[in-house]
Amino acid sequence: MRGVESPLPTVAGGETDHLLVLDAGRWRHVSASGSPLPAWMRDAMADAARDVGNSTQSWSTRWTAPDARPHIAAIEQCLAAIRAGEIYQACLCTRFTGTLTGSACGFFADLVERTRPAKSALLQGHWGTVASFSPETFLSRRGERVWSAPIKGTVAAGEDPTVLAASSKDIAENIMIVDLVRNDLGRVARTGSVRVEKLLEIIGAPGVWHLVSRVAAQLPPTVGNLALLDATFPPASVTGTPKLRAMQLLTEWERDPRGVYCGAVGLAGPEGLLDLNVAIRTVEITPDGSMALGVGGGITADSDPRREWQECLDKAASVINAHPTLLG
């Protein structure tokens, strides 16, 4: 039976005239209208700088792990579909649930400080909070240049990361998704401009090591951000190959709708700016404090169901094991 849809909205956003952009290690102010940085923003930045290191704990969480058995059964179904030639890979997901007591902003700020995720983001509204601790770039655009850095291939932080470079399973998992990203970007890019700039780099993320690649392209000036998203969303790394069939089957196999998880969080702005993460390691929080954390991994022909389940636990650990947390 399919689970309950997330109470958070499918799409949420807002507009602002002012951006503070961290570029090459330096902050700069960008305004769509050309107006100067408001005094209240300068004062708030100064207050925040003085408050660094003086925060007190203002939250606690209690998490419940999902049942492993349905997820392992879904992996077996996925492997059967791969053997039958329906798909080559699919990113199969499950979900932790929990309760937050106290400040959602405090929870986000403390975990960012402790885990230093590469693409963190916070969204809040009357509907609740999205606290994203993502390590993955979905799309980064500056003018006509765009790039994507899919993550595929994972081992726990306590393991030797070089095993990733020798793992045929993890390498195949990554390269299949690199090809999918190339195809997605190629739908709107200048002919011949799609390039794999980095392939199978090992990077550290909270609690794990990953294999990461980077695909870049040049866009015609007529291609806006909506057309780019139409060609590439949802992110390749959280779907599968072939993309459409993998998405159809994932809807059948996964017990819970994904909600914000595996979507994208980020911003679009002046100067041809678009910066979106892949909404993994992302916590959805309702106004009453209910929490959901999706985790998953790419299933290929060489996948071992038990190891794939352990990978889900490893990916969740940096969030659910953050003090003060109780796991039920």
Buried (B, 14 or more C-beta within 10 A) or exposed (E): EEEEEBBBEEEBEEEEEBBEBEEEEEEEBBBEEEEEEEEEEEEEEEEEEEEEEEEEEBBBBBBBBBEBEBBBEBBEBBBEBBEEEBBBBBBBBBBBBBBBEBBBBBBBBBBBEEBEBBBBBBBBEEEBBBBBBBBBBBBBBEEBEBBBBBBBBBBBBEEEBEEBEEBEBBBBBBBBBBBBBBBBBBEBBEEEBBBBEEBBBBBEBBBBBBBBBBBBBBBEEEBBBEBBBEBBBBBBBBBBBBBEBBBEBBEEBBBBBBBBBBBBBBBBBEEBBBBBBBBBBBBBBBEEBBBBBBBBBBBBEEBEBEEBBBBBBBBBBBBBEBEEBEBE
